[in-house]
């Protein structure tokens, strides 16, 4: 079970490297770019939670009244 999960994660990491073309850069550069991607993704998730969810719930609340 653990071996198949590890194989699955390695496959998706390989795909991530191929799509972003990070397989060509050095290891430290790959780490920096991955951290930047992670920060951008987390900021987008927070924005969706804080702004978009609040706005849509306000719109739905006023249309139901």
C-alpha positions as a printed NumPy array, in Angstrom:
array([[  0.   ,   0.   ,   0.   ],
       [  2.74 ,   2.478,   0.959],
       [  4.804,   1.481,  -2.054],
       [  1.925,   2.144,  -4.437],
       [  1.199,   5.513,  -2.776],
       [  4.884,   6.466,  -3.113],
       [  4.837,   5.405,  -6.76 ],
       [  1.716,   7.523,  -7.342],
       [  3.338,  10.606,  -5.742],
       [  6.527,  10.12 ,  -7.732],
       [  4.519,   9.922, -10.939],
       [  2.689,  13.201, -10.235],
       [  5.906,  14.918,  -9.159],
       [  7.483,  13.815, -12.422],
       [  4.505,  15.228, -14.342],
       [  4.791,  18.494, -12.399],
       [  8.455,  18.755, -13.352],
       [  7.698,  18.042, -17.009],
       [  4.795,  20.476, -17.322],
       [  6.606,  23.324, -15.574],
       [  9.904,  22.397, -17.287],
       [ 11.65 ,  22.427, -13.923],
       [ 13.565,  19.253, -14.719],
       [ 16.101,  21.423, -16.587],
       [ 17.09 ,  23.697, -13.702],
       [ 19.264,  23.072, -10.685],
       [ 17.869,  21.625,  -7.49 ],
       [ 17.908,  24.908,  -5.526],
       [ 16.173,  26.761,  -8.377],
       [ 13.528,  24.056,  -8.495],
       [ 12.942,  24.53 ,  -4.779],
       [ 12.587,  28.307,  -5.089],
       [ 10.113,  28.058,  -7.96 ],
       [  8.108,  25.381,  -6.149],
       [  7.881,  27.546,  -3.017],
       [  6.73 ,  30.522,  -5.113],
       [  4.066,  28.331,  -6.761],
       [  2.933,  27.101,  -3.351],
       [  2.695,  30.64 ,  -1.956],
       [  0.712,  31.81 ,  -4.987],
       [ -1.641,  28.847,  -4.688],
       [ -2.207,  29.484,  -0.97 ],
       [ -2.849,  33.187,  -1.599],
       [ -5.388,  32.309,  -4.282],
       [ -7.098,  29.827,  -1.969],
       [ -7.286,  32.446,   0.808],
       [ -8.657,  35.047,  -1.619],
       [-11.351,  32.635,  -2.762],
       [-12.266,  31.856,   0.825],
       [-12.192,  35.411,   2.169],
       [-13.501,  37.469,  -0.748],
       [-15.35 ,  35.325,  -3.256],
       [-17.17 ,  33.172,  -0.721],
       [-18.227,  36.23 ,   1.292],
       [-19.447,  38.083,  -1.812],
       [-21.454,  35.162,  -3.155],
       [-23.016,  34.455,   0.221],
       [-24.046,  38.127,   0.471],
       [-25.595,  38.042,  -2.989],
       [-27.475,  34.827,  -2.273],
       [-28.715,  36.164,   1.072],
       [-30.178,  39.323,  -0.555],
       [-31.794,  37.475,  -3.445],
       [-33.603,  35.072,  -1.13 ],
       [-35.296,  37.851,   0.874]])
